[in-house]
Amino acid sequence: MRVIPASRSKRWLSWGATSWLVTTLLFWLIRFAVLGQPWTAVHAFRFLLVALVVSAFAALCGWLGARRLALSTLAGNLLGLLLMAFVSRGNTGWEDLSSLLVYMELLGLGLAVGVVLELVVWLVGRTRHRHG
């Protein structure tokens, strides 16, 4: 996992900022271009805040040492956004809600996978320490 910054590394700040920018831009692209909704500052700001929370959470987890949790959360975020864009096509009126639900499910799945990975690594390390 050399690509992922070490815990307590300042690189997590750039990872968080990059994730925030990419997530915000993808949210805006999906909402205002794919769905064709008119630009509103209120909705744009809300998506910016959602992106900030998700990105800050992942970066903080990585900075604290839960690098697998951070990576899986960011992967769930990206996959969720990509599927959100795919589900958003069609414009029958329900795509915006269903696409947001798809995003939230994949983000939650990424979070859950990360928690499980961190627990497994912790348990394996603890078992090795006791028997080693």
C-alpha positions, 0 to 999 in steps of 0.5 A, spaced: 500 500 500 505 504 498 500 509 494 496 510 500 500 516 504 502 513 511 498 515 517 500 522 520 502 524 513 501 531 510 499 528 504 492 526 507 491 533 506 492 533 499 488 527 498 482 530 502 482 536 498 483 532 491 477 528 493 473 534 495 474 537 488 473 531 484 466 529 488 464 536 488 465 537 480 462 530 479 456 532 483 455 538 480 456 535 473 450 529 474 445 534 477 446 540 473 448 537 466 446 529 466 439 531 470 439 538 466 436 541 472 437 549 473 443 551 476 441 553 484 447 556 489 443 552 494 443 546 491 450 547 489 452 549 496 449 543 499 453 538 494 459 541 496 458 540 503 456 533 502 463 532 498 466 536 504 464 531 509 465 525 505 472 527 503 474 530 510 472 523 513 476 519 509 482 523 509 481 524 517 481 516 517 487 515 513 491 520 517 489 517 524 491 510 521 485 507 518 488 507 511 484 501 508 478 505 511 480 511 507 481 507 501 475 503 501 470 510 503 474 513 497 472 507 492 465 507 494 464 514 493 467 514 486 463 508 484 457 511 487 458 517 483 459 513 477 453 509 478 449 515 480 451 518 473 449 512 470 442 511 473 441 519 472 439 518 465 432 517 462 429 523 466 422 520 468 422 524 474 425 519 479 432 518 477 434 524 481 432 520 487 434 513 485 441 515 483 442 519 490 440 512 493 445 508 489 450 513 491 448 513 498 448 505 498 455 504 495 458 510 499 455 506 505 458 499 502 465 502 501 465 504 509 462 497 511 468 494 507 473 498 510 471 497 517 471 490 516 478 490 513 480 494 519 477 489 524 480 483 520 487 486 520 487 488 527 485 481 529 490 478 525 495 483 528 493 481 535 493 474 534 500 474 531 502 478 537 499 473 542 502 467 539 509 470 536 
